[in-house]
Amino acid sequence: MNLSCSSWQDNNLSVKYFVFAKFSEVREQCFLLFTLILLMFLSSLTGNALIALAIWTNSVLHTPMYFFLANLSLLEIGYTCSVIPKMLQSLVSEARGISREGCATQMFFFTLFAISECCLLAAMAFDRYMAICSPLHYATRMSRGVCAQLAVVSWGVGCMVGLGQTNYIFSLNFCGPCEIDHFFCDLPPILALACGDTSHNEAAVFVVAILCISSPFLLIIASYGRILAAVLIMPSPEGRRKALSTCSSHLLVVTLFYGSGSVTYLRPKASHSPGTDKLLALFYTVVTSMLNPIIYSLRNKEVKAALQRTLGKKKVLTHG
């Protein structure tokens, strides 16, 4: 049902209902995009769920590296589920609207999972640094307690930033238009609809992006700088190959995630365009989440073996 902005405003003329922009006026294009995104979404959910399940059910993978990987898979599941279902609905239905409360909820969960992933990727880089540069102290310095604390901090920072940013933005009034020129309630397109001066809010978004995107990224760069220095002086070619192999997948995931996120949130406002922002958002909400299980895990021999054991147990239970 199509609704006008005026029918969803309170007495202060603040918009209480938003409508996502259409992807295309051509129905066939929308259906094709719906099919493509649905396939990627299902692939992402299946891949990440299988990785998390294999790690939790196989004791051989109960190590710090795989503990963080399981958390990453759970974050990816939450990340995509906070955005993609509503987007799929908007593609094939006229019900493209979302209430102010629903929009705030979507923004909170999206920010929570995205910021938590930034922090977790930094924790994973620190884990690789400790494993390669300080192997004799690795077991004690990366104990279960330390790993759990790093994971809790990552999720906690995401939760605090999500609450803070969402509350700060939705304390504003929205006078119209009510159409969001995007496919989910991301921070920049929502701010563009707010009344009055939003410079403080925009500055807050930029500062949070600097702290929560750039700072973890710098920690990752520093960790891998030390790792590279340690690898170069290793006497064994096999040792160098193994060390680089364990790091290459993580570096590729970091490049994909931080690359698209940095271009979206750290470039000047004047260079933003709705079309480019939508393409970037589609990449880091759908494509990256689908590729992560393949890049990081499914080509890992230990994870492959764990998946085979897990799926084998399920078949036995089913036929039993």
C-alpha positions as CSV (number, residue, x, y, z in Angstrom):
1,M,0.0,0.0,0.0
2,N,1.4,3.4,-1.0
3,L,1.2,6.0,1.8
4,S,2.0,9.7,1.7
5,C,4.3,11.3,4.2
6,S,1.5,13.5,5.5
7,S,-0.5,10.6,6.7
8,W,2.3,9.5,8.9
9,Q,3.3,12.7,10.7
10,D,2.6,13.6,14.3
11,N,1.4,17.0,15.6
12,N,5.0,18.4,15.3
13,L,5.0,17.5,11.6
14,S,7.8,15.0,12.1
15,V,7.7,12.1,9.7
16,K,6.8,8.8,11.4
17,Y,7.0,6.5,8.4
18,F,9.7,6.1,5.7
19,V,9.6,4.6,2.3
20,F,12.6,3.0,0.6
21,A,13.3,4.1,-3.0
22,K,12.6,1.8,-5.9
23,F,15.5,-0.1,-7.3
24,S,14.0,0.1,-10.8
25,E,10.8,0.9,-12.5
26,V,11.2,-2.2,-14.7
27,R,9.6,-5.2,-13.0
28,E,11.8,-7.7,-14.8
29,Q,15.0,-6.0,-13.5
30,C,13.6,-6.0,-9.9
31,F,12.8,-9.7,-10.2
32,L,16.3,-10.5,-11.6
33,L,17.9,-8.5,-8.8
34,F,15.7,-10.2,-6.2
35,T,16.7,-13.7,-7.4
36,L,20.4,-12.8,-7.4
37,I,20.4,-11.2,-4.0
38,L,18.3,-14.1,-2.5
39,L,20.7,-16.6,-3.8
40,M,23.7,-14.7,-2.3
41,F,21.8,-14.2,0.9
42,L,21.0,-18.0,1.3
43,S,24.6,-18.8,0.4
44,S,25.9,-16.4,3.0
45,L,23.5,-17.8,5.7
46,T,24.3,-21.4,4.8
47,G,28.1,-20.9,4.6
48,N,28.4,-18.9,7.9
49,A,26.0,-21.2,9.8
50,L,27.9,-24.3,8.7
51,I,31.2,-22.7,9.7
52,A,29.9,-21.8,13.2
53,L,28.3,-25.2,13.7
54,A,31.5,-27.1,12.6
55,I,33.7,-25.0,15.0
56,W,31.4,-25.4,18.0
57,T,30.8,-29.1,17.5
58,N,34.4,-30.2,16.8
59,S,36.8,-30.0,19.7
60,V,39.9,-30.0,17.4
61,L,38.8,-26.5,16.3
62,H,38.5,-25.1,19.8
63,T,41.5,-22.8,19.4
64,P,41.6,-19.0,19.5
65,M,41.7,-18.6,15.7
66,Y,38.6,-20.7,15.2
67,F,36.9,-19.2,18.2
68,F,37.1,-15.8,16.6
69,L,36.1,-17.2,13.2
70,A,32.9,-18.6,14.7
71,N,32.1,-15.2,16.2
72,L,32.8,-13.6,12.8
73,S,30.3,-16.1,11.2
74,L,27.6,-15.2,13.8
75,L,28.2,-11.5,13.1
76,E,27.9,-12.0,9.4
77,I,24.6,-13.8,9.9
78,G,23.2,-11.0,12.0
79,Y,24.7,-8.4,9.7
80,T,22.9,-9.7,6.6
81,C,19.6,-10.6,8.4
82,S,19.3,-7.0,9.7
83,V,19.2,-5.6,6.1
84,I,18.5,-8.2,3.4
85,P,15.0,-9.5,4.2
86,K,13.4,-6.0,4.1
87,M,15.3,-5.2,0.9
88,L,14.0,-8.4,-0.8
89,Q,10.5,-7.5,0.2
90,S,11.0,-4.0,-1.3
91,L,12.1,-5.5,-4.6
92,V,9.0,-7.5,-5.3
93,S,6.3,-5.7,-3.4
94,E,4.8,-2.2,-3.1
95,A,5.2,-2.5,0.7
96,R,8.4,-0.6,0.7
97,G,7.6,1.3,3.9
98,I,9.1,1.1,7.4
99,S,8.1,2.9,10.6
100,R,10.3,5.3,12.4
101,E,10.8,2.7,15.2
102,G,11.5,-0.1,12.7
103,C,14.0,2.1,10.9
104,A,15.8,2.9,14.2
105,T,15.8,-0.8,15.1
106,Q,17.3,-1.7,11.7
107,M,20.0,1.0,12.1
108,F,20.9,-0.2,15.6
109,F,21.4,-3.8,14.6
110,F,23.2,-3.0,11.4
111,T,25.6,-0.6,13.3
112,L,26.0,-3.1,16.1
113,F,27.1,-6.0,13.8
114,A,29.2,-3.7,11.5
115,I,31.2,-2.1,14.3
116,S,31.6,-5.4,16.2
117,E,33.0,-6.9,13.0
118,C,35.6,-4.1,12.7
119,C,36.8,-4.8,16.3
120,L,36.7,-8.6,15.9
121,L,38.9,-8.4,12.7
122,A,41.4,-6.4,14.7
123,A,41.3,-9.1,17.5
124,M,41.9,-11.8,14.8
125,A,44.9,-9.9,13.5
126,F,46.3,-9.7,17.1
127,D,45.8,-13.4,17.5
128,R,47.8,-14.1,14.3
129,Y,50.5,-11.7,15.5
130,M,50.8,-13.6,18.9
131,A,50.8,-17.0,17.2
132,I,53.6,-16.1,14.7
133,C,55.7,-13.5,16.6
134,S,55.4,-15.0,20.1
135,P,54.7,-18.7,19.7
136,L,56.2,-19.7,23.1
137,H,53.8,-17.5,25.0
138,Y,50.8,-17.9,22.7
139,A,49.0,-20.5,24.9
140,T,49.1,-18.3,28.0
141,R,48.6,-14.9,26.4
142,M,45.7,-16.1,24.2
143,S,43.9,-18.2,26.8
144,R,40.2,-18.9,26.6
145,G,39.6,-16.1,29.1
146,V,41.5,-13.5,27.0
147,C,39.8,-14.6,23.8
148,A,36.4,-14.4,25.5
149,Q,37.2,-10.9,26.8
150,L,38.2,-9.7,23.3
151,A,35.0,-11.1,21.8
152,V,32.9,-9.5,24.6
153,V,34.7,-6.1,24.0
154,S,34.0,-6.3,20.3
155,W,30.3,-7.0,20.7
156,G,30.1,-4.5,23.5
157,V,31.7,-1.7,21.5
158,G,29.3,-2.4,18.7
159,C,26.3,-2.3,21.0
160,M,27.3,1.0,22.6
161,V,28.0,2.6,19.2
162,G,24.8,1.3,17.8
163,L,22.8,2.6,20.7
164,G,24.5,6.0,20.8
165,Q,24.4,6.7,17.0
166,T,20.8,5.5,16.6
167,N,19.6,7.5,19.6
168,Y,21.4,10.6,18.5
169,I,20.1,10.5,14.9
170,F,16.5,9.6,15.8
171,S,16.3,12.4,18.4
172,L,16.0,14.7,15.3
173,N,12.8,15.6,13.5
174,F,12.2,14.5,10.0
175,C,10.0,17.0,8.1
176,G,9.9,15.2,4.7
177,P,10.3,14.0,2.1
178,C,9.9,10.5,3.6
179,E,11.6,8.5,0.8
180,I,15.0,7.1,1.8
181,D,17.2,7.1,-1.3
182,H,18.7,3.7,-0.2
183,F,17.6,0.1,0.4
184,F,18.0,0.2,4.2
185,C,18.2,2.6,7.1
186,D,21.9,3.5,6.9
187,L,23.2,6.6,8.7
188,P,23.9,9.1,5.8
189,P,20.7,8.7,3.9
190,I,18.6,9.0,7.1
191,L,20.5,12.1,8.1
192,A,19.8,13.6,4.7
193,L,16.0,13.6,5.6
194,A,16.4,15.4,8.9
195,C,15.2,18.9,9.5
196,G,17.5,21.8,10.3
197,D,21.2,21.7,11.0
198,T,22.6,18.2,11.1
199,S,26.3,19.2,11.0
200,H,26.9,17.9,14.6
201,N,25.3,14.6,13.7
202,E,27.4,14.3,10.6
203,A,30.5,15.1,12.6
204,A,29.6,12.4,15.1
205,V,29.1,9.8,12.4
206,F,32.5,10.8,10.9
207,V,34.3,10.7,14.3
208,V,32.8,7.3,15.1
209,A,33.9,6.0,11.6
210,I,37.4,7.3,12.3
211,L,37.6,5.6,15.7
212,C,35.8,2.4,14.9
213,I,36.9,1.8,11.3
214,S,40.3,3.5,11.1
215,S,41.7,2.6,14.5
216,P,41.1,-1.2,14.2
217,F,42.4,-1.0,10.7
218,L,45.6,0.6,11.9
219,L,46.0,-2.1,14.6
220,I,45.6,-4.7,11.8
221,I,48.3,-3.0,9.7
222,A,50.6,-2.8,12.7
223,S,50.1,-6.5,13.5
224,Y,50.7,-7.6,10.0
225,G,53.8,-5.3,9.8
226,R,55.3,-7.2,12.7
227,I,54.1,-10.5,11.2
228,L,55.8,-9.8,7.9
229,A,59.1,-8.8,9.6
230,A,59.0,-12.1,11.6
231,V,58.2,-14.2,8.5
232,L,61.0,-12.7,6.5
233,I,63.6,-13.9,9.0
234,M,62.2,-17.4,9.3
235,P,64.9,-19.9,8.3
236,S,62.4,-22.5,7.0
237,P,60.6,-21.9,3.6
238,E,57.9,-24.3,4.8
239,G,57.4,-22.2,8.0
240,R,57.2,-19.0,5.9
241,R,54.6,-20.6,3.6
242,K,52.5,-21.8,6.4
243,A,52.6,-18.5,8.3
244,L,51.6,-16.6,5.2
245,S,48.9,-19.1,4.3
246,T,47.2,-18.6,7.7
247,C,47.2,-14.8,7.3
248,S,46.3,-14.4,3.6
249,S,42.6,-15.3,4.0
250,H,42.2,-12.9,6.9
251,L,43.9,-10.1,4.9
252,L,41.6,-10.6,2.0
253,V,38.5,-10.4,4.2
254,V,39.9,-7.3,5.9
255,T,40.5,-5.7,2.5
256,L,37.0,-6.4,1.2
257,F,35.2,-5.3,4.4
258,Y,37.3,-2.2,5.3
259,G,37.8,-1.2,1.6
260,S,34.0,-0.8,1.0
261,G,33.3,0.6,4.4
262,S,36.0,3.2,4.3
263,V,34.9,4.4,0.9
264,T,31.3,4.7,2.1
265,Y,31.8,6.4,5.5
266,L,35.2,8.2,5.3
267,R,35.0,10.0,2.0
268,P,33.8,13.7,1.9
269,K,30.1,14.4,1.9
270,A,30.3,16.3,-1.4
271,S,31.6,13.1,-3.2
272,H,28.6,11.0,-2.1
273,S,26.1,9.9,-4.7
274,P,23.1,7.7,-4.1
275,G,23.9,5.3,-6.9
276,T,27.5,4.7,-5.7
277,D,26.4,4.4,-2.1
278,K,23.9,1.7,-3.0
279,L,26.4,-0.3,-5.0
280,L,28.9,-0.1,-2.2
281,A,26.3,-1.0,0.4
282,L,25.1,-4.0,-1.7
283,F,28.7,-5.2,-1.8
284,Y,29.5,-5.0,1.9
285,T,26.1,-6.3,3.0
286,V,25.7,-9.2,0.6
287,V,28.7,-10.0,-1.5
288,T,31.4,-9.8,1.3
289,S,29.3,-11.9,3.7
290,M,28.8,-14.6,1.0
291,L,32.5,-14.6,0.1
292,N,33.9,-14.8,3.7
293,P,33.1,-18.5,4.3
294,I,34.7,-19.4,1.0
295,I,37.8,-17.1,1.4
296,Y,38.4,-17.7,5.1
297,S,37.2,-21.2,5.9
298,L,36.0,-23.5,3.2
299,R,39.5,-23.7,1.6
300,N,40.9,-24.5,5.1
301,K,41.7,-28.2,5.4
302,E,40.8,-28.4,9.1
303,V,37.5,-26.7,8.6
304,K,36.7,-28.8,5.6
305,A,37.3,-32.0,7.7
306,A,35.2,-30.6,10.5
307,L,32.4,-29.8,8.1
308,Q,32.5,-33.3,6.7
309,R,32.4,-34.8,10.2
310,T,29.5,-32.5,11.2
311,L,27.5,-33.3,8.1
312,G,28.3,-37.0,8.5
313,K,26.9,-37.0,12.0
314,K,23.7,-35.3,10.8
315,K,23.2,-38.0,8.1
316,V,23.7,-40.8,10.6
317,L,21.2,-39.2,13.0
318,T,18.7,-38.7,10.1
319,H,18.9,-42.2,8.8
320,G,19.1,-43.7,12.3
